[in-house]
């Protein structure tokens, strides 16, 4: 079901903007997350991935401040899978530990 949600998000973004926002690799990783994680851990993994991606992009912007590419552009790419795969693993580890009560 999570992969279908990501696929719908991918197709909706393509219809809205005319270009891909998520790759099919992200959809496949969502399928893996749906299989490996409990229902309560899925939003945690997505949130960890999104926050890590935003942090990495923000740090990259700060480090490029003096260059001519310092502006944030709407067509800049940031591979979500790079952050989603470790977040799935973190969610899986948290799911099997005593840190989270679900």
N, C-alpha and C positions, 0 to 999 in steps of 0.2 A: 504494500500500500504506500509506503514511503517513496518508493521509486516512482510510482504513478504520480504522486504529488510533485516530485522534482521534475518529472517529464512534463506535467501540466504547466509548471512554472517556467520551464525552458520554452515550451511552445507559446505560452502566453507572452513572454518577453519578446520572443522573435516576432510575433504578430504585432506587438505594440511598437517596438523599436526598429524592426527590420533587420536585426542582426542577432547572433547568438549571445546569450548572457551566461548560460550554463552549458557545459559540454556534456556529451553522453557519458564520459567518465564519471562526472558528478552524479549522474542518474544511477550508474552502476554501483558507485560507492553508497548511495542511499539505499539500494537494494541490500547491500552487505550490512549496513547499519540496521535495517529492518529485520534481518535474520539474526544477527549477533546480539542486539541490545533488547532489553526489556522496554516496554512502551514508555515508562517513565524516564528512562535514560536517553531516549532519542532526542527530545528537545534540548537536553543538557549538552549532548555532543554537537548538535547544530549550533547552539549558542557559543560553545567553546570555540568552534571553528570560525564562526563569524567574528567573534571578538578578537581572536588571534589574527585573522586576516586584516581586520581594521587596524589593529596595533602595528602589524608589519607594514602596511601601506602608509600609515601615519609616520612611522619611523623613517621609511624611505623618503617621504616628502620632506621631513626635517633635514635629513642628510643631503638632499639635493637642493637645498634652499638657495645656494649661490649660483646654481647652473641655470641654463636657459629652459630646462624642462622642469622647473620648480612648480609650475601650475598643475593643479589636478584637472585632468581631462576626462570627459565622459566616455571616451573610447579606450582608455588605458585598461590593460588586462591584468587581472590578478587571479591566478589559478586557485580556485576554491578547494580542489582536491588535495592540494598541498597542505592545507590546514584541516580538511575534513577527515582524512585518513588517520592522523594522530589523535584527533578528537574522538573518533570512533573507538580507538584503542583505550583512550583515557576513560571514556564512558563505560566501556566494557570492564576495565579494572575497578572503577568506582562501583559499578553494579555488583561486582563479586566481593567487594570489601564491606567492612562494617561502617564506612564513613557516611554512607547515605542510607537512610532507613527504609527505603522501598523494597 
